[in-house]
Every structure is written in C-alpha cells, then in structure tokens.
Amino acid sequence: MVDRVVVYDKFKEIMAPEEQQKIIDDNILFIPNRSFTSYVDMKEIEDNFRVPMFGNRSMLRSEERGEVKNYYWLLEKAGLPFPEKIEDPADIDSLVMVKLHHAQKKLERGFFTAASTSEYNEKAKVLIRQGVITEEDLGNARIERYIVGPVFNLDMFYSPLETFGTKNELIGVDWRFETSLDGHVRLPAPQQMTLLERQMYPEYTVCGHNAATLRESLLEKALRLGEIFVEASKEHYDPGIIGPYCLQTCVDKDLNFYIYDVAPRVGGGTNVHMSVGHPYGNSLWRKPMSTGRRITMEVRRAIEMGKVSEVFW
C-alpha cells in the first residue's frame, strides 16, 4: 500500500514550496482529507497548493460551519432535510445538540446536549471550566433540534466521467464509535447519575467506525438525497462535487432522513471498506470496491479518456 513515507512535524509543512515541488516531481496526485483542511489554512489550499488534487477544492470550504455558504446553506438551497436550527439558547424548549469546536483537540468537537435553557447554561459553564469549550466558540455555536434515531454515514461517489451507468454511487454506509459517549450509553441510568462532574458530560471524539447496511426500502431515499445534493453542488459550487463525499444522517421513527453533517471529500469512516469493499460498492462493480479503489479507477479512466482536468480541480 505504501511506497514511501514522508513525515512532517506539522501538517502545514507540506505547503512549503520545496515540499510541493518534490511531490510534483514524483508525479503524485493528492487526495484531501479532513486533517488537511483542519491543519492547513483554507485560503492557502485554494490559492497556493499547486499539487494536482482529486475533487473540487472550492467545495472544501463548505465544511466550515462559520462560512456563510457552508453545507447548511447548500442543504437549504437544495431543499434537503436537516435538523431545525435554534437561533437563541433562550428558545430551547426540547432536546437540542449544541455544535462547536473542542477547545483542546482541533480536529474534534465540543458538542453537548440540552433540553432547556437552564440545562444549556449549566453544561456550558462546566465545559468551559473543564477547558472543553471556550466562551468565544460557544457564542458562535450552532444549536439544532436533536433527531432521536440511529446515525448512518452515506459514503457516496459522483463520477462526471460515467456514461453507461449511474453517475452517483452509494459505495457504503458506516457509523461511528465516539468517546466518551459510547461508554456512557453502556451504563445503566442509575450508574450514570453517580458519575463525577469530570465524567458526567460525554465527549464526541470519534475513535473508530463500523460498517452498516440500510433496509432495502431506505436505499432509494438515500440515493435520492445524494442526487439532489450533487445537482445543488453543481449549481452553487461549479463544477460541483467530484468523487467521494459523505452525507452524515440520522433516521427518525418515521424513517425520515435528516442530514446533520456533510464531508465534501473522502469520509472518515471509509476505512471500513479497505481491502474487502462494501456490499453496495461490491454489488455495483462485481468486485471488492472500497472508496480508495473507486478513486484510483476514476483517475485511470480520466487519464485514458484524456479528461484529467474534469476530476482534478
């Protein structure tokens, strides 16, 4: 899998002109992930990263919740379902999820739940005191109605080159293991109530993923979500999504999907497809099909068709 390992002290060191030139001289193609867009300034990626990058780099910025034209803006433009936003903590009248950055772990989330304004204020004070979140980030947090139901990450792939079959593919589905949330839900409720303050409120740090499948009647809904998202991305982020993307969803009691997060790149849970592929991608291509293998197929096809410029932006 790995021909040569290059280790940097800081991720952003890859942006040095001499490092970029080494990569270009080795004829390397770059596949962006979330670490890249978290540890390297987005404007630097857009304006100064000269290495050929698979996918539409202009869409990477949409993952930043602080941007005006972020993925929530795009979901609204597309008419896709997502959890209702609560504008003011004073308006909390049922269970909500408060979304903001973790103060210490740049890649992670300082999320917490609350069912009332008083619970919101109490938890916020504790988490600020513990150094999990900051007052400034709390002021910019997104508060949204909590969807009670299982979580499914829809790992999809859009091919602008496909002419025979579907252009939009469902490669697979995954779900997350999160600390310390998953530890909390394994405890009986009375035991949860005995936890110390530093243990009381779970964190949502992703530490692993597992493969999942959907009941057949939900597959059409899932694929339709992807199709609508692709068309909206073309309209608002020309030329639109290219290659892998992930719609992170919840399903409520009436089997309705709600998109609560979007990754316009390789999803973090696609490592569950490695080597063995996933039932959906495998069924479509009649061989083990991971997201990584699907990318390499698309690159090879672009080279053979003389359409490299259509998949590298």
C-alpha positions, 0 to 999 in steps of 0.5 A: 500500500505504501511506497514511501513515507514522508513525515512532517512535524506539522501538517502545514509543512507540506505547503512549503514550496520545496515540499510541493515541488518534490511531490510534483516531481514524483508525479503524485496526485493528492487526495484531501482529507479532513486533517488537511483542511483542519491543519492547513489554512483554507485560503492557502489550499485554494490559492497556493497548493499547486499539487494536482488534487482529486475533487473540487477544492472550492467545495472544501470550504463548505465544511466550515460551519462559520462560512456563510455558504457552508453545507447548511446553506447548500442543504437549504438551497437544495431543499434537503432535510436537516435538523431545525436550527435554534437561533437563541439558547433562550428558545430551547424548549426540547432536546437540542445538540449544541455544535462547536469546536473542542477547545483542546483537540482541533480536529474534534468537537465540543458538542453537548446536549440540552433540553432547556435553557437552564440545562444549556447554561449549566453544561456550558459553564462546566465545559468551559471550566473543564477547558472543553469549550471556550466562551468565544466558540460557544457564542458562535455555536450552532444549536439544532433540534436533536433527531432521536434515531440511529446515525448512518454515514452515506459514503457516496461517489459522483463520477462526471466521467460515467456514461453507461451507468449511474453517475452517483454511487452509494459505495457504503454506509458506516457509523461511528464509535465516539468517546466518551459517549459510547461508554456512557450509553453502556451504563445503566441510568442509575450508574450514570447519575453517580458519575463525577462532574469530570465524567458526567458530560460525554465527549464526541471524539470519534475513535473508530467506525463500523460498517452498516447496511440500510433496509432495502426500502431506505436505499432509494431515499438515500440515493435520492438525497445524494442526487439532489445534493450533487445537482445543488453542488453543481449549481452553487459550487461549479463544477460541483462535487467530484468523487467521494463525499459523505452525507452524515444522517440520522433516521427518525421513527418515521424513517425520515432522513435528516442530514446533520453533517456533510464531508465534501471529500473522502469520509472518515469512516471509509476505512471500513471498506479497505481491502474487502469493499462494501456490499453496495460498492461490491454489488455495483462493480462485481468486485471488492470496491472500497472508496480508495479503489473507486478513486484510483479507477476514476483517475485511470479512466480520466487519464485514458479518456484524456479528461484529467482536468474534469476530476482534478480541480 
